[in-house]
Amino acid sequence: MKYVDEVMDYFDKKDGPDVKDFLYRILSKWKIFVICGVLGICIAYLVSKYSTPVYMMRSSLLVHVDPDETSAKQMFEGYQLRDKANIQNHVEILKSFTINRKAMENLGWTQSWYKKTWFIDKGLYRNEPFEVIQHEGTNLTDIPVFIEQIDGHTYKIRVDGEAEYKGEKVKVKVKFEKEGFFNQAFNNKYFNFTIKPKNKKVDQEANHYFVFNDLDKLTLKYMESMVITVAEKKAELIHLRIDDTEPARGVDFLNELNWVYLQFRLIEKNKKSENTVRFIDSRLDGIVDSLQLAGQSFTNFRSRNRIVDLGQEAGVVVAKMEELETQLSQAQISLEYYKNLLRNLGDANQMKQVVAPTVAGITDPTLDALVTKLTDLYGKREVLSYSVQAKNPSLVILNKEIDVIRQSLDENLKSLVANSQIEVASLSERMSKVKDQLARMPKNEQKFINMKRNFDLNNELYTFLLKKRAEAAIAKASNISDAQIIDPARLATIIKIKPKLAINLLIGMFLGLGFPFLIIILKEFFNDNIQSKEELVKKTHLPVLGTIAHNRYPNNLPVFHQPRSAISESFRSLRTNLNYVLPDQPTKVIGIHSTIPSEGKSFATVNLASIVAMNNKKVLLIGADMRKPKVEKMFDLENKVGLSTYLIRYNKWQEVVQNTHIKNLYCVTSGPVPPNPAELLENGRLEMFLNAVKGKFDYVFIDNAPISMVTDGFITGKLADANLFILRQGFSHKEQINFVNQIAERGTLNNVSLILNDVTSNGSYGNYTNGEGYYYEEPSPGIVRKLWEKVSNN
């Protein structure tokens, strides 16, 4: 959370300089952005050039609503059954594994050939170098089999990979290299096939291989890559799309899938006619024999008894008897049909075998429409269940539709059964009365009537069934699929969708530019270092006296050697600001501190003291860091005597003060490193030293050891009029600001101020890094330079 808060504060719009500073830091690295952007474009170009292209193939189907549904359309309007659900059923059937697997079988894609190259494996569909005849037995699938032609009769086979062996889930390692002969079976533990050469020249240098396909896995792969959509809400047009690396393969699969689907729809429509023909044929077998026997018996009886025809009264009775028998037979058939249909309403398998009511002589359009609709819906549900889950919206809608129609059929059939039972009872009673009349006639006439009635009944039933069979055969012959191909897949209409060079180049450029930007953002996010003076000001109430520019020069005294440089100007500005925090007294004691090493404390102390001395002020510089002294090295002074020898009473203060090569600047080195610096600084001799030099120097600068490491700085800082803490841009942590704030708040050190060292501007206020700006000029050459040095030395 600490880093999040800091980032939010950093990008707060109210703090304009922070945002500018961040943008300047981004722009200062424009070369890295250019290099990464160009590199991203180059990588995107190479990826586009050597990646496998992917093509999109499309086809369209027009699906018609079943015309058998129109007769019952008004009946279903109250149930809000939509044609859209029927279209969705077609879509789900096209997505089903059964239909796609059948298309894959018809195409015979048992093998796939490839040509291996450096970057991609190129498919060789319709351009296979050899023909593979697969024999019965084991042939591992999805493992490359490399074929290298040696001569016109011999080839070398090489296999090195893993594959499932005999249906086991754990893959086995397969590796071998053998020679085989064309037109002869190659057989081992893993393969059994024959390679036949084709009548074309094969590139023997090419690296060809093939794989035996697992048709189930290949079917699932194509099902996943296929997209099926409906054109509009009220349209009956279905669009099929598939993406493939080989256009010809994708075109063939789409067209074969469309053909299989049309055949499936036609087979479903023909089931009704086929069931009818099968039912009539089963009845005709028995009726033909009965008709022949009745006809022969009737003819023999007439010849034997010399009876040509019936009398008038007998003819009336026979006609009435035949009429009632026909009606009773039809009523019984209808009753049996109703009962059988009522029993099988909930059984989808039995309903698929039920014939239409018209075959049973029932002319009820509503019942016929309901039976046909329910049979079709059961068939659609069976197909749909192969490819969707139970909670699929299409299947849910279909089940609801089945429930509605089944309920309607149940109510209708119960009413029809009751009416048919009444009709059968009435016809039976009337038949009994006619039979009484027939019983009062002579016996020969009764036999003649019964034989004639039996013959006529069988003859009429035979004629009726033949008529119905002809109608069913005509209906089957006239059936057409309720879907048709509007736009088959063609190679001329394929579209290359991957790779898209322009988009890839654009993505590559943005990724190339975004990578360094992301690195910078992450660096800023996790960076806990002080980045600018504005950050320093926001996190402290202490005065910030100024900033010290980055030193690009090889020496540690740029204020002396490059007096007109930008870094010298930053020390002059600091010298001016220093007067605002110092008391008005003859000798001003200034302690300069850092919290951790390498913040540039000694560098700042030496140059600040030098720039003050160059302003005609008498300055004494004391090296109080007796643990890792540096001041003497910057002035090339000896360190045999110094502060440590004075503190142990070995030297007087006058003996440890040394002249430097800068006018008005004197230095007390730290002296030999003692074993107990803190105890020496607390023995009271340092305070005596400062009292002794007061009035003799205008400024006394004390270079101290880092206060977070040792307590030396706290001891000397209590004797100073002002304490300056050096923080380094990009190095010092923000927690160090809190540490200095606590020192000031507790009163551990008095008159605390801050200085930001090693500042590099990002273009808004000049360029400290290069040392170029309004104030920077090279020292004047020749005579002018010598005069300047002479004046400075005087």
Disulfide bonds with the S-S distance in Angstrom:
none
